Amino acid sequence: MIVGVPQETIPGERRVALVPDLVPRLTGVGLEVVVQEGAGAPAGFLDLSYREKGARLEPEVLGASDILLKVQPPTAGEVGRIKEGAVLIGFLQPYTNVAGLKALAARKVTAFAMEFMPRITRAQSMDALSAMSTLAGYKAVLIAAGHLPKVFPLLMTAAGTLTPARAFVIGAGVAGLQAVGTAKRLGAVVEAYDTRPAVREQVESLGAKFVELALETKDAEARTGYATAQSEEFYQRQRELMATCVAAADVVITTALVPGKRAPVLITEEAVRGMRPGSVIVDLAAEQGGNCALTEPGQEVVRHGVIIAGPTNLASTVPYHASQMYARNVTSYLLHLFKEGGVRLDLTDELTRGPLVTHGGEVVHEAVKTLLQG
């Protein structure tokens, strides 16, 4: 069977779904790896490196591949060139790309969305969302440090003492915890808040203060490990209580997301007005609407003297390591599926069943089917 690795065509996407060092893991089980010429170059992986590791280079891979490894969903033009009945593994944006998934189903593609990987121990090596969130949390702090008209650490100099910057991180998931750790390493005084009390120990282990708000949060975490959506009354009270922390911070990094829903607005325009001029907000929820009411996805704007950055696809800004991490995730997942010379679907296994979105000419994932019916 041929595993194809096409070049990503979405503007700004520099990652590649397979790096040269992982080619032998696939050829070692009898798979043939074919990489589109130039696919790894934007991430720093040259064609020669793939060839040296046992891959074949071709100008086009979509039509000949039995299994496709991608980062971004295939475009409408690419779907029509995919081999009918092929297997596709990648980020498929299932909540917003319903038309694309229908097209894949019509092509009889068996498609697995890495976004739906279960958060269980067995899936840790395949958890691509967490891997990319780690990089996003790191880069968010660097963006903030680059814009802040202050240094992050306490500095005692001959010209006097410079007080450390104050950072407030909203959401202590993977991205949030990485932001906390990075801000601490740069010398900031860091506070963090999350609706899930269980993450307090993780925040404090990184040297930050966990902020407690007078809110009822017993149902804040789903069985999947992700935060759950709350009522508008909850968010309203949360915004009111959080405004004091936001006003005291030089840097605010927001990471609050609920899968499949618009990101909750946690920072109002009034809260932005209360911040000191020159303060920075980096909104990692920008792709889902943003946690700040003034965020413009993909843009950096200044409102009421505050710089508000709404970066999207941050992992692609560090494509070398992002590709390494993502490639390990998809390779591990493919090897989980590949048994006895082919991709075997054991639908009693939640690692197989969870990410499966299209199969046999149909959309089979319940959450996506619900969107289609809506």
C-alpha positions in Angstrom: 0.0 0.0 0.0 1.2 3.5 -0.8 1.2 6.2 1.9 1.1 9.6 0.2 2.3 12.9 1.7 1.1 15.9 -0.4 2.3 19.4 -0.1 -0.1 21.6 2.0 -1.8 24.2 -0.2 -3.7 26.3 2.4 -2.1 29.8 2.4 0.3 30.2 5.3 0.5 26.5 6.2 4.2 25.5 6.4 3.9 22.1 8.2 4.2 18.7 6.6 2.5 15.6 7.8 5.5 13.3 7.7 9.2 14.0 8.4 12.1 12.0 7.0 13.1 10.3 10.3 9.7 8.6 10.5 9.7 7.2 7.0 11.5 4.0 8.2 8.7 3.3 10.7 6.2 3.0 7.8 8.4 1.2 5.3 9.4 -1.2 8.1 5.8 -2.6 8.2 5.6 -2.9 4.4 4.2 0.4 3.4 5.6 2.4 0.5 6.0 6.1 1.2 5.6 8.6 -1.6 6.2 12.3 -0.8 5.2 15.1 -3.2 8.3 17.0 -4.4 8.9 20.0 -2.2 6.3 19.1 0.4 8.7 19.3 3.4 10.7 22.3 2.2 8.6 25.1 4.0 9.3 23.3 7.3 13.0 22.7 6.6 12.9 19.1 5.3 14.4 18.7 1.9 13.5 16.1 -0.7 17.0 14.5 -0.4 16.4 13.8 3.2 13.2 11.9 2.4 14.9 9.9 -0.4 17.8 9.0 1.9 15.2 7.5 4.4 13.5 5.4 1.8 10.7 7.5 0.4 10.0 8.0 -3.2 9.5 11.6 -4.5 6.8 12.3 -7.1 5.3 15.6 -8.5 1.7 14.4 -7.6 0.6 11.9 -4.9 -3.2 12.3 -4.4 -4.4 10.0 -7.1 -2.0 7.1 -6.5 -2.1 6.9 -2.7 -4.1 4.3 -0.7 -3.4 6.3 2.5 -3.0 10.1 2.7 -1.4 11.9 5.5 -2.3 15.6 5.7 -2.1 18.6 8.0 -5.0 20.7 6.7 -8.2 19.4 5.1 -8.1 18.8 1.4 -9.5 21.6 -0.7 -12.5 21.1 -3.0 -10.1 20.7 -5.9 -8.0 18.2 -4.1 -10.9 16.0 -3.0 -11.7 15.2 -6.6 -8.2 14.0 -7.2 -8.0 11.7 -4.2 -8.1 8.0 -5.1 -11.6 6.7 -4.5 -11.8 4.6 -1.4 -8.5 5.9 0.0 -7.8 6.5 3.7 -7.2 10.0 4.9 -5.7 11.1 8.3 -5.4 14.8 9.2 -6.9 17.8 10.8 -10.3 18.0 9.0 -11.9 20.9 10.9 -15.1 18.8 11.3 -17.2 21.4 13.0 -16.7 24.0 10.2 -15.9 21.9 7.2 -19.1 19.9 6.8 -19.3 20.4 3.0 -15.7 19.1 2.8 -16.6 16.0 4.8 -19.7 15.4 2.6 -17.4 15.6 -0.5 -15.0 13.1 1.1 -17.9 10.7 1.8 -19.1 11.0 -1.7 -15.6 10.0 -2.8 -15.9 6.9 -0.5 -12.9 8.1 1.5 -12.4 6.7 5.0 -11.4 9.9 6.8 -10.1 10.2 10.3 -10.1 13.7 12.0 -7.2 14.1 14.4 -9.4 16.7 16.3 -11.5 13.8 17.6 -8.7 11.8 19.1 -9.9 10.7 22.5 -8.1 12.1 25.5 -7.2 8.8 27.1 -3.9 7.4 28.2 -3.6 5.1 25.1 -3.9 8.0 22.8 -1.3 10.3 24.3 1.2 9.6 21.5 -1.5 10.5 18.9 -2.9 13.6 20.5 -2.2 16.1 17.8 -4.3 18.9 19.3 -2.3 18.9 22.5 0.9 18.8 20.6 0.0 21.9 18.5 -1.5 23.6 21.6 1.9 23.3 23.3 3.5 25.3 20.6 0.7 27.8 20.5 1.0 28.5 24.2 4.8 29.1 23.8 4.5 31.4 20.8 1.7 33.4 22.5 4.1 34.5 25.2 6.7 35.5 22.7 4.2 37.6 20.8 3.2 39.3 24.0 6.8 39.9 24.9 7.6 41.4 21.5 4.8 43.9 21.8 4.9 44.8 25.5 6.8 48.1 26.1 8.4 46.5 29.2 10.7 43.7 29.9 9.3 40.5 31.5 11.8 39.9 34.3 12.8 41.8 37.4 16.1 43.6 36.6 18.3 45.3 39.2 20.6 47.6 37.3 22.8 50.6 37.9 20.0 52.7 36.5 17.5 51.3 39.0 15.2 48.4 39.5 12.8 47.3 36.9 9.7 45.6 38.2 8.6 42.3 36.4 5.7 42.2 34.1 2.5 40.7 35.3 0.9 38.0 33.1 -2.6 36.6 33.4 -3.4 33.4 31.6 -7.1 32.5 31.1 -7.5 28.7 30.6 -5.1 26.2 32.0 -5.3 23.5 29.4 -2.3 22.5 27.4 -1.8 25.9 25.7 -2.5 27.8 28.9 0.0 25.7 31.0 2.6 26.1 28.3 2.0 29.9 28.3 2.3 29.9 32.1 5.6 28.1 32.0 7.0 30.2 29.3 6.0 33.5 30.9 7.6 32.3 34.2 10.8 31.4 32.4 10.9 34.9 31.0 10.6 36.2 34.5 7.0 37.5 34.7 4.8 37.3 37.7 2.1 34.9 36.5 -1.5 34.3 37.5 -3.8 31.8 35.8 -7.5 31.0 36.0 -9.6 28.0 34.8 -13.1 26.9 35.5 -11.8 23.5 36.4 -10.5 23.5 40.0 -8.6 20.3 39.3 -5.9 22.1 37.3 -4.9 24.3 40.3 -2.1 21.9 41.3 -0.7 22.0 37.7 -0.7 25.8 37.7 1.0 26.1 41.0 3.6 23.5 40.1 4.8 25.9 37.4 5.3 28.7 39.9 2.1 30.6 39.1 -0.7 31.7 41.3 -4.1 30.1 40.7 -6.9 32.6 40.7 -10.1 31.6 42.3 -13.4 33.2 41.4 -16.6 32.9 43.4 -18.3 30.7 40.8 -19.9 27.3 40.9 -17.8 25.1 38.6 -18.6 21.5 39.4 -19.7 20.7 35.8 -16.9 22.6 34.2 -15.0 19.6 32.8 -16.4 16.9 30.4 -15.5 13.3 30.5 -13.2 14.0 27.5 -11.1 16.2 29.6 -12.1 19.4 27.7 -14.0 22.3 29.3 -17.7 22.3 28.9 -19.9 25.2 27.8 -21.5 27.2 30.6 -24.7 29.3 30.8 -24.6 33.0 29.7 -25.3 33.9 33.4 -22.2 32.1 34.4 -20.1 33.9 31.7 -21.5 37.2 32.7 -20.6 36.8 36.3 -17.2 35.4 35.3 -16.5 38.5 33.2 -17.4 40.8 36.1 -15.1 39.0 38.5 -12.3 38.6 36.1 -12.1 42.3 35.1 -10.0 43.1 38.2 -7.4 40.5 37.2 -7.4 41.7 33.6 -6.9 45.3 34.7 -3.9 44.4 36.9 -2.1 42.6 34.1 0.4 43.8 31.6 -0.2 40.7 29.5 -3.3 38.6 29.2 -3.3 35.4 27.2 -6.6 33.7 26.6 -7.0 30.1 25.7 -10.6 29.2 26.6 -12.3 26.9 24.0 -15.3 24.6 24.0 -15.1 22.0 21.2 -17.6 22.7 18.4 -18.8 26.0 19.8 -18.0 29.7 19.6 -15.3 30.6 22.1 -16.8 32.2 25.2 -16.3 36.0 25.4 -14.5 36.5 28.7 -13.0 40.0 28.2 -15.4 42.8 27.4 -14.6 46.1 25.8 -15.2 47.7 29.2 -12.5 45.4 30.7 -10.1 46.4 27.9 -10.7 50.1 28.7 -9.6 49.3 32.3 -6.2 48.0 31.2 -3.1 50.2 31.2 -2.1 51.7 27.9 0.5 49.5 26.2 -0.8 46.3 27.7 -1.2 43.3 25.5 -3.9 40.6 24.9 -3.0 37.5 22.9 -6.2 35.7 22.1 -5.5 32.0 21.3 -9.3 31.4 20.8 -9.3 33.8 17.8 -10.1 31.0 15.3 -13.3 30.3 17.2 -14.4 33.9 17.5 -12.1 35.0 20.4 -12.3 35.3 24.2 -12.0 39.1 23.9 -14.9 41.0 22.5 -12.5 43.2 20.4 -10.4 40.4 18.9 -10.1 40.3 15.1 -9.0 36.8 13.9 -5.7 36.9 12.1 -5.1 40.6 13.0 -3.3 42.7 15.5 -5.3 45.8 16.5 -5.0 48.6 19.1 -8.1 49.4 21.0 -8.2 51.8 23.9 -4.4 51.8 24.0 -4.3 48.0 24.3 -2.7 45.8 21.7 -5.0 42.8 20.9 -3.5 40.0 18.8 -5.7 37.3 17.4 -3.2 34.9 15.8 -4.4 31.9 13.9 -2.5 28.7 13.1 0.4 29.6 15.4 1.9 26.1 15.2 2.7 26.8 11.6 5.0 29.6 12.6 7.4 27.0 14.1 7.0 24.5 11.3 10.1 22.4 11.9 9.2 21.3 15.4 5.4 21.4 14.7 5.9 19.0 11.8 8.1 16.7 13.9 5.4 16.5 16.6 2.5 16.2 14.3 4.2 13.6 12.2 4.8 11.5 15.3 1.1 11.7 16.1 -0.2 10.7 12.7 2.5 8.0 12.3 1.5 6.5 15.6 -2.1 6.6 14.7 -1.6 5.0 11.3 0.4 2.2 12.8 -2.4 1.7 15.3 -4.8 1.2 12.4 -2.5 -0.8 10.1 -2.7 -4.5 10.8 -1.9 -7.5 8.6 -1.1 -5.5 5.5 -4.0 -3.1 5.6 -6.0 -0.5 7.5 -8.4 -2.5 9.8 -11.4 -0.8 11.3 -12.1 -2.2 14.8 -15.1 -0.1 15.7 -15.2 -1.5 19.2 -11.9 0.4 19.8 -12.5 4.0 20.7 -9.2 5.0 19.2 -10.5 3.9 15.9 -14.2 4.9 16.3 -13.6 8.3 17.9 -11.7 10.1 15.0 -13.6 8.3 12.2 -15.8 10.8 10.3 -16.5 9.3 6.9 -16.6 5.7 5.8 -18.4 3.6 3.1 -19.7 6.7 1.3 -21.3 8.2 4.5 -20.6 10.6 7.2 -20.5 8.4 10.3 -19.5 10.6 13.2 -22.5 11.4 15.3 -21.5 15.0 16.1 -20.9 15.8 12.4 -24.2 14.0 11.4 -26.0 16.2 13.9 -24.5 19.3 12.1 -25.7 17.9 8.8 -29.2 17.5 10.0 -29.2 21.0 11.5 
